[in-house]
Amino acid sequence: VEVYVTPEHQFNAYAAYTFGAGFLENLRVSAGVVHSGSTFAALPNIVAINGVPTAVIRPAYTIANATASYRIGPFRIDAIASNVFDKRYFLARNAAQVNAGEPRQLLLRGSVRF
């Protein structure tokens, strides 16, 4: 049984490392990858496009994310990169909606713990 918007293969993998000594003692770096296999993007998996029955398939995609954080006392600064390689991809939300995935995003965030 084929289920729309559910890929047959999907995985996420992330790794993080925090430096324990020296100049980089308070630095934490992490990276990850998200993969989603191709899937039908509409019910009943075949739609008429210009009167021609056509399978609507959302292609597979793989994106990478990375983060670096540095802590000084109660202060922390994070540099976050999502979709690092600016991969163009699509998300099938439901039987009637396919949206473009987020483009590369770079975020700098500061926080204080108290």
N, C-alpha and C positions, 0 to 999 in steps of 0.2 A: 504494500500500500504506500503510495507516494503522498506525502503531506506537504501542502504548499507552505512556503516561507520557512521551512525547517530543513537546513542543509544536512546532507548525510554525514559530512565531516566538519567538525568545528573544534578548535582548541585555542587556549590561551596559555602562555608561558611567561613567567616573570622571574627575575633574579635581582637581588639587592645585596650590596656590600657596604659595610660601615668600617671605615679605617679606624684602627684601634690605638695608634701611637704616632708621634711625630707631628709635623706641620699639618698633615691631613686628618688629624685625630678626630675631628668632629664632622668630617665629610661623609655623606652617605650618597651613593650612586645606585640607580636602579634602571633596568631596561626590561622591556617586554615586547611580546609579539602576539597579535590576535589574528587568527585565520578563520574564515568562514567559507565553506565550499559553496559551489553554485547550487541554486535551488529554483524551483518554479516560483514565479512571482505573482501568480493570479489563480483564482479558482474558475473553472475546473481545469486549470493548467493549459487550456487552449482558449484563445480569444480570437475574434474576427478583427483583422486589421485590413481595412479597405476590402472587406468581404472575403478575405482569405483566412482560413483557420491557421493560427500561428501560436506556437508555444512561447510563452513569455517567461524567459529565464533570467534570473539575476545572477550575473557572473560571480565566480569566486573572488575573494580578495584577501590580502594579508597586509596588515599595517603594523608599524613599530612605534613604540612610545619610550620616552626616557625622562628621568628625573635626577636632579642633583640637589641635595639639601646640605646646608651648613648651619651648625648650631654654635652659638656663643652665649653661654649662660642661659637666661630665659628666652633669648631671641633666636629665631630661626628664619632663614631665607631659603626659598625653594625656587628652582628654575625647572619648569615643566615643559616638555615638548611632546605634543600629541600628533600622531600621523607624521612622524619625522620626515619621511621621504615624499610627503604630499601626494600620496596615492589617491587616485580618483576611484571611488567605489560607491555602491548603492546598497541601500537597506530596503528590503521588502517588509513593509509594516503590516499589511493585511491584504486581502484579496483585491483591493482597489487602490492601493497606495504604495508607490515605490519612491523613496527619497534619496537624494544625493547624501553621501556620508560627509562628515565634517572635514574640511581641508586642514592643512597643517596649522597648528595653534601653538603659540609660544606664550608662556605665562610666567611672570615673576611675582612671587607672593612672599610677604613677610608676616610673621606671627610672633606673639609674646605669650609665654606660659606664666601664669601667676596663680 
